[in-house]
Amino acid sequence: MILVPSTLLADASSNYLQQLSQRFQLPMQDSVSGWYLSWQDDRLVLRHTELPKQSDILVDFASGSSSYRRQYGGGKDEAIAKAVGLNKKRDLTVLDATAGLGRDGFVLASIGADVTLVERNPMVAALLADGLRRAAQHPQLAEWLPTRMRLQFSPAIDALQQAEPVDVVYLDPMFPERQKSALVKKEMRAFHEVVGEDPDADQLFEPALQLAKKRLVVKRPAYAAALAGTKPSHMVKGKNNRFDVYVKAAL
Ligand SMILES: C[S@@+](CC[C@H](N)C(=O)[O-])C[C@H]1O[C@@H](n2cnc3c(N)ncnc32)[C@H](O)[C@@H]1O
Protein backbone atom coordinates (compact mmCIF):
# COMPACT_ATOMS: atom_id res chain seq x y z
CA MET A 1 0.00 0.00 0.00
CA ILE A 2 1.16 3.52 -0.62
CA LEU A 3 0.66 6.01 2.15
CA VAL A 4 0.45 9.53 0.86
CA PRO A 5 0.54 12.18 3.53
CA SER A 6 -2.20 14.62 2.59
CA THR A 7 0.27 17.54 2.41
CA LEU A 8 1.82 15.90 -0.65
CA LEU A 9 -1.34 15.68 -2.64
CA ALA A 10 -0.99 19.19 -4.02
CA ASP A 11 2.65 19.07 -5.05
CA ALA A 12 4.40 17.72 -8.13
CA SER A 13 5.35 14.40 -6.58
CA SER A 14 1.71 13.44 -6.20
CA ASN A 15 1.45 12.92 -9.98
CA TYR A 16 4.40 10.60 -9.83
CA LEU A 17 2.89 8.69 -6.90
CA GLN A 18 -0.37 8.37 -8.78
CA GLN A 19 1.53 6.90 -11.74
CA LEU A 20 3.25 4.41 -9.43
CA SER A 21 -0.05 3.58 -7.80
CA GLN A 22 -1.60 2.80 -11.22
CA ARG A 23 1.37 0.99 -12.72
CA PHE A 24 1.81 -1.33 -9.74
CA GLN A 25 -1.83 -1.52 -8.68
CA LEU A 26 -1.06 -0.15 -5.24
CA PRO A 27 -3.97 1.60 -3.57
CA MET A 28 -3.30 5.03 -2.08
CA GLN A 29 -4.62 5.73 1.37
CA ASP A 30 -4.03 8.13 4.23
CA SER A 31 -3.47 5.71 7.06
CA VAL A 32 -2.18 2.22 7.33
CA SER A 33 -0.76 -0.32 9.76
CA GLY A 34 2.08 -2.71 9.02
CA TRP A 35 4.24 -2.40 5.88
CA TYR A 36 3.63 0.50 3.53
CA LEU A 37 5.39 2.56 0.90
CA SER A 38 5.99 6.17 1.71
CA TRP A 39 7.40 9.21 -0.09
CA GLN A 40 10.30 10.60 1.93
CA ASP A 41 12.88 13.17 0.78
CA ASP A 42 12.11 12.57 -2.90
CA ARG A 43 12.42 8.82 -2.68
CA LEU A 44 10.06 5.91 -2.23
CA VAL A 45 10.73 3.85 0.90
CA LEU A 46 9.24 0.75 2.44
CA ARG A 47 8.45 1.34 6.07
CA HIS A 48 6.68 -0.42 8.92
CA THR A 49 4.37 1.44 11.26
CA GLU A 50 5.98 -0.22 14.30
CA LEU A 51 9.61 0.21 13.24
CA PRO A 52 11.81 3.31 13.42
CA LYS A 53 12.57 5.30 10.28
CA GLN A 54 16.16 4.09 10.29
CA SER A 55 14.84 0.71 9.15
CA ASP A 56 13.49 2.16 5.88
CA ILE A 57 14.10 -0.11 2.91
CA LEU A 58 14.71 1.39 -0.51
CA VAL A 59 16.53 0.74 -3.76
CA ASP A 60 19.54 3.03 -3.94
CA PHE A 61 21.97 2.10 -6.69
CA ALA A 62 24.11 5.12 -5.77
CA SER A 63 24.37 4.10 -2.11
CA GLY A 64 27.67 3.54 -0.35
CA SER A 65 27.33 -0.24 -0.43
CA SER A 66 26.32 -0.44 -4.09
CA SER A 67 29.12 1.83 -5.29
CA TYR A 68 31.63 0.21 -2.95
CA ARG A 69 30.74 -3.17 -4.42
CA ARG A 70 30.94 -1.72 -7.92
CA GLN A 71 34.35 -0.16 -7.33
CA TYR A 72 36.00 -2.68 -5.03
CA GLY A 73 33.78 -5.77 -5.16
CA GLY A 74 36.06 -7.61 -7.50
CA GLY A 75 33.89 -6.98 -10.58
CA LYS A 76 34.30 -9.86 -12.97
CA ASP A 77 36.09 -11.91 -10.29
CA GLU A 78 33.00 -11.97 -8.05
CA ALA A 79 31.38 -15.40 -7.76
CA ILE A 80 28.16 -14.15 -9.39
CA ALA A 81 30.09 -12.76 -12.37
CA LYS A 82 31.92 -16.04 -12.86
CA ALA A 83 28.68 -18.00 -12.57
CA VAL A 84 26.99 -15.84 -15.20
CA GLY A 85 30.10 -15.91 -17.41
CA LEU A 86 30.89 -12.19 -17.36
CA ASN A 87 34.52 -13.01 -16.63
CA LYS A 88 34.65 -14.44 -20.17
CA LYS A 89 32.27 -12.17 -22.07
CA ARG A 90 31.11 -8.81 -20.78
CA ASP A 91 28.11 -7.83 -22.88
CA LEU A 92 25.81 -10.77 -22.16
CA THR A 93 22.05 -10.32 -22.11
CA VAL A 94 20.56 -11.43 -18.79
CA LEU A 95 16.97 -11.93 -17.68
CA ASP A 96 16.96 -11.60 -13.88
CA ALA A 97 13.57 -13.23 -13.39
CA THR A 98 13.37 -12.77 -9.60
CA ALA A 99 14.82 -9.28 -9.29
CA GLY A 100 14.04 -8.37 -5.65
CA LEU A 101 15.82 -5.12 -4.73
CA GLY A 102 18.00 -5.44 -7.82
CA ARG A 103 21.35 -5.85 -6.05
CA ASP A 104 22.51 -8.82 -8.09
CA GLY A 105 21.14 -7.28 -11.28
CA PHE A 106 23.07 -4.09 -10.54
CA VAL A 107 26.33 -5.99 -10.05
CA LEU A 108 25.83 -7.76 -13.38
CA ALA A 109 24.94 -4.54 -15.21
CA SER A 110 27.88 -2.67 -13.69
CA ILE A 111 30.24 -5.26 -15.17
CA GLY A 112 28.70 -4.88 -18.61
CA ALA A 113 25.61 -7.09 -18.87
CA ASP A 114 22.33 -5.91 -20.35
CA VAL A 115 19.84 -6.79 -17.58
CA THR A 116 16.06 -7.08 -17.63
CA LEU A 117 14.73 -7.14 -14.08
CA VAL A 118 11.49 -9.08 -13.62
CA GLU A 119 9.60 -8.68 -10.35
CA ARG A 120 6.03 -9.68 -9.48
CA ASN A 121 5.62 -8.19 -6.01
CA PRO A 122 4.02 -4.74 -6.45
CA MET A 123 5.78 -3.08 -3.51
CA VAL A 124 9.19 -4.41 -4.47
CA ALA A 125 8.63 -3.52 -8.14
CA ALA A 126 7.64 0.04 -7.17
CA LEU A 127 10.83 0.38 -5.09
CA LEU A 128 12.85 -0.86 -8.07
CA ALA A 129 11.15 1.56 -10.44
CA ASP A 130 11.94 4.44 -8.11
CA GLY A 131 15.56 3.29 -7.72
CA LEU A 132 15.93 3.21 -11.51
CA ARG A 133 14.39 6.69 -11.78
CA ARG A 134 16.89 8.15 -9.33
CA ALA A 135 19.80 6.29 -10.95
CA ALA A 136 18.87 7.91 -14.28
CA GLN A 137 19.46 11.31 -12.65
CA HIS A 138 22.69 10.40 -10.87
CA PRO A 139 25.91 11.87 -12.31
CA GLN A 140 27.90 8.59 -12.25
CA LEU A 141 25.07 6.21 -13.11
CA ALA A 142 23.02 8.16 -15.64
CA GLU A 143 25.32 7.51 -18.58
CA TRP A 144 25.21 3.74 -18.44
CA LEU A 145 22.60 2.37 -16.06
CA PRO A 146 19.37 3.30 -17.89
CA THR A 147 20.58 1.62 -21.08
CA ARG A 148 21.67 -1.54 -19.26
CA MET A 149 18.88 -2.08 -16.72
CA ARG A 150 15.13 -2.09 -17.17
CA LEU A 151 12.17 -3.31 -15.14
CA GLN A 152 9.36 -5.60 -16.18
CA PHE A 153 6.57 -5.87 -13.61
CA SER A 154 5.23 -9.35 -14.17
CA PRO A 155 5.32 -12.92 -12.91
CA ALA A 156 8.55 -14.58 -14.00
CA ILE A 157 6.68 -17.36 -15.74
CA ASP A 158 5.06 -14.87 -18.17
CA ALA A 159 8.38 -13.16 -18.86
CA LEU A 160 10.12 -16.49 -19.42
CA GLN A 161 7.44 -17.67 -21.83
CA GLN A 162 7.18 -14.40 -23.78
CA ALA A 163 10.67 -12.89 -23.86
CA GLU A 164 13.09 -13.09 -26.77
CA PRO A 165 15.85 -15.59 -25.97
CA VAL A 166 18.65 -14.18 -23.79
CA ASP A 167 22.19 -15.39 -23.16
CA VAL A 168 21.62 -16.04 -19.46
CA VAL A 169 18.59 -16.46 -17.20
CA TYR A 170 19.31 -15.69 -13.54
CA LEU A 171 17.05 -16.94 -10.73
CA ASP A 172 17.23 -16.12 -7.02
CA PRO A 173 13.90 -17.18 -5.53
CA MET A 174 13.09 -16.68 -1.85
CA PHE A 175 14.16 -19.53 0.33
CA PRO A 176 12.76 -20.31 3.81
CA GLU A 177 14.94 -18.82 6.56
CA ARG A 178 16.84 -21.50 8.42
CA GLN A 179 17.15 -19.58 11.65
CA LYS A 180 15.10 -16.76 13.04
CA SER A 181 17.98 -15.15 14.88
CA ALA A 182 19.55 -11.72 14.95
CA LEU A 183 22.02 -13.13 12.45
CA VAL A 184 19.38 -12.98 9.76
CA LYS A 185 19.73 -9.39 8.68
CA LYS A 186 16.92 -7.02 9.61
CA GLU A 187 16.37 -6.15 5.99
CA MET A 188 16.17 -9.79 5.02
CA ARG A 189 13.54 -10.41 7.71
CA ALA A 190 11.51 -7.47 6.48
CA PHE A 191 11.78 -8.74 2.95
CA HIS A 192 10.52 -12.16 3.99
CA GLU A 193 7.52 -10.59 5.69
CA VAL A 194 6.59 -8.49 2.67
CA VAL A 195 7.27 -11.00 -0.08
CA GLY A 196 6.71 -14.33 1.65
CA GLU A 197 8.09 -17.52 0.21
CA ASP A 198 8.20 -18.66 -3.40
CA PRO A 199 6.61 -22.13 -3.29
CA ASP A 200 6.31 -22.07 -7.09
CA ALA A 201 10.05 -21.56 -7.70
CA ASP A 202 10.62 -25.07 -9.09
CA GLN A 203 8.16 -24.32 -11.90
CA LEU A 204 10.50 -21.63 -13.24
CA PHE A 205 13.28 -24.10 -13.90
CA GLU A 206 12.17 -25.59 -17.25
CA PRO A 207 11.00 -22.35 -18.91
CA ALA A 208 14.16 -20.62 -17.68
CA LEU A 209 16.34 -23.32 -19.18
CA GLN A 210 14.38 -23.08 -22.44
CA LEU A 211 14.83 -19.33 -22.76
CA ALA A 212 18.55 -19.21 -21.95
CA LYS A 213 20.81 -19.56 -24.99
CA LYS A 214 24.03 -20.01 -23.00
CA ARG A 215 23.23 -20.82 -19.38
CA LEU A 216 20.83 -20.72 -16.46
CA VAL A 217 22.23 -19.58 -13.11
CA VAL A 218 20.36 -20.24 -9.86
CA LYS A 219 21.45 -18.65 -6.58
CA ARG A 220 20.86 -20.94 -3.59
CA PRO A 221 21.72 -20.85 0.10
CA ALA A 222 24.77 -23.08 0.66
CA TYR A 223 22.68 -25.74 2.43
CA ALA A 224 19.75 -25.83 -0.02
CA ALA A 225 18.90 -28.54 -2.52
CA ALA A 226 19.17 -27.73 -6.22
CA LEU A 227 16.15 -26.03 -7.85
CA ALA A 228 13.64 -28.60 -9.15
CA GLY A 229 16.02 -31.27 -7.83
CA THR A 230 18.12 -30.93 -10.98
CA LYS A 231 21.87 -31.28 -10.67
CA PRO A 232 23.76 -28.33 -12.16
CA SER A 233 26.64 -28.60 -14.66
CA HIS A 234 28.83 -26.94 -12.04
CA MET A 235 28.65 -24.72 -8.97
CA VAL A 236 30.40 -21.50 -8.04
CA LYS A 237 30.73 -20.87 -4.31
CA GLY A 238 29.98 -17.39 -3.00
CA LYS A 239 30.48 -16.06 0.54
CA ASN A 240 27.09 -17.15 1.91
CA ASN A 241 25.52 -18.74 -1.14
CA ARG A 242 26.33 -20.86 -4.08
CA PHE A 243 25.46 -20.40 -7.74
CA ASP A 244 24.22 -23.48 -9.59
CA VAL A 245 25.15 -23.17 -13.25
CA TYR A 246 23.29 -25.10 -15.99
CA VAL A 247 25.33 -24.77 -19.14
CA LYS A 248 23.61 -25.01 -22.51
CA ALA A 249 26.27 -23.63 -24.85
CA ALA A 250 29.75 -22.19 -24.66
CA LEU A 251 29.96 -18.43 -24.19
C1 LIG B 1 15.54 -13.40 -2.86
S1 LIG B 1 14.74 -12.09 -3.68
C2 LIG B 1 15.89 -11.67 -4.96
C3 LIG B 1 16.99 -10.78 -4.49
C4 LIG B 1 17.79 -10.22 -5.64
N1 LIG B 1 18.57 -11.26 -6.31
C5 LIG B 1 18.69 -9.09 -5.21
O1 LIG B 1 19.90 -9.18 -5.43
O2 LIG B 1 18.17 -8.09 -4.67
C6 LIG B 1 13.49 -12.87 -4.62
C7 LIG B 1 12.57 -11.89 -5.34
O3 LIG B 1 12.00 -12.59 -6.43
C8 LIG B 1 10.64 -12.27 -6.54
N2 LIG B 1 9.99 -13.41 -7.17
C9 LIG B 1 9.94 -14.66 -6.70
N3 LIG B 1 9.27 -15.47 -7.53
C10 LIG B 1 8.90 -14.71 -8.56
C11 LIG B 1 8.17 -14.97 -9.75
N4 LIG B 1 7.69 -16.19 -10.00
N5 LIG B 1 7.97 -13.96 -10.60
C12 LIG B 1 8.49 -12.72 -10.35
N6 LIG B 1 9.16 -12.39 -9.23
C13 LIG B 1 9.37 -13.38 -8.34
C14 LIG B 1 10.20 -12.04 -5.11
O4 LIG B 1 9.03 -11.21 -5.07
C15 LIG B 1 11.42 -11.38 -4.50
O5 LIG B 1 11.34 -9.98 -4.63
The ligand as an SDF file (V2000), in Angstrom:
LIG
                    3D

 27 29  0  0  0  0  0  0  0  0999 V2000
   15.5390  -13.3960   -2.8620 C   0  0  0  0  0  0  0  0  0  0  0  0
   14.7440  -12.0850   -3.6820 S   0  0  0  0  0  0  0  0  0  0  0  0
   15.8860  -11.6660   -4.9600 C   0  0  0  0  0  0  0  0  0  0  0  0
   16.9890  -10.7840   -4.4920 C   0  0  0  0  0  0  0  0  0  0  0  0
   17.7880  -10.2220   -5.6410 C   0  0  0  0  0  0  0  0  0  0  0  0
   18.5730  -11.2560   -6.3070 N   0  0  0  0  0  0  0  0  0  0  0  0
   18.6870   -9.0900   -5.2080 C   0  0  0  0  0  0  0  0  0  0  0  0
   19.8990   -9.1840   -5.4280 O   0  0  0  0  0  0  0  0  0  0  0  0
   18.1660   -8.0900   -4.6700 O   0  0  0  0  0  0  0  0  0  0  0  0
   13.4920  -12.8720   -4.6150 C   0  0  0  0  0  0  0  0  0  0  0  0
   12.5740  -11.8940   -5.3370 C   0  0  0  0  0  0  0  0  0  0  0  0
   12.0030  -12.5900   -6.4300 O   0  0  0  0  0  0  0  0  0  0  0  0
   10.6450  -12.2650   -6.5430 C   0  0  0  0  0  0  0  0  0  0  0  0
    9.9920  -13.4130   -7.1650 N   0  0  0  0  0  0  0  0  0  0  0  0
    9.9400  -14.6610   -6.6960 C   0  0  0  0  0  0  0  0  0  0  0  0
    9.2680  -15.4730   -7.5260 N   0  0  0  0  0  0  0  0  0  0  0  0
    8.9030  -14.7070   -8.5610 C   0  0  0  0  0  0  0  0  0  0  0  0
    8.1670  -14.9740   -9.7460 C   0  0  0  0  0  0  0  0  0  0  0  0
    7.6930  -16.1940  -10.0020 N   0  0  0  0  0  0  0  0  0  0  0  0
    7.9740  -13.9610  -10.5970 N   0  0  0  0  0  0  0  0  0  0  0  0
    8.4860  -12.7160  -10.3500 C   0  0  0  0  0  0  0  0  0  0  0  0
    9.1630  -12.3940   -9.2340 N   0  0  0  0  0  0  0  0  0  0  0  0
    9.3710  -13.3790   -8.3450 C   0  0  0  0  0  0  0  0  0  0  0  0
   10.2000  -12.0430   -5.1100 C   0  0  0  0  0  0  0  0  0  0  0  0
    9.0290  -11.2120   -5.0720 O   0  0  0  0  0  0  0  0  0  0  0  0
   11.4220  -11.3810   -4.5040 C   0  0  0  0  0  0  0  0  0  0  0  0
   11.3410   -9.9820   -4.6350 O   0  0  0  0  0  0  0  0  0  0  0  0
  1  2  1  0
  2  3  1  0
  2 10  1  0
  3  4  1  0
  4  5  1  0
  5  6  1  0
  5  7  1  0
  7  8  2  0
  7  9  1  0
 10 11  1  0
 11 12  1  0
 11 26  1  0
 12 13  1  0
 13 14  1  0
 13 24  1  0
 14 15  1  0
 14 23  1  0
 15 16  2  0
 16 17  1  0
 17 18  1  0
 17 23  2  0
 18 19  1  0
 18 20  2  0
 20 21  1  0
 21 22  2  0
 22 23  1  0
 24 25  1  0
 24 26  1  0
 26 27  1  0
M  CHG  2   2   1   9  -1
M  END
$$$$
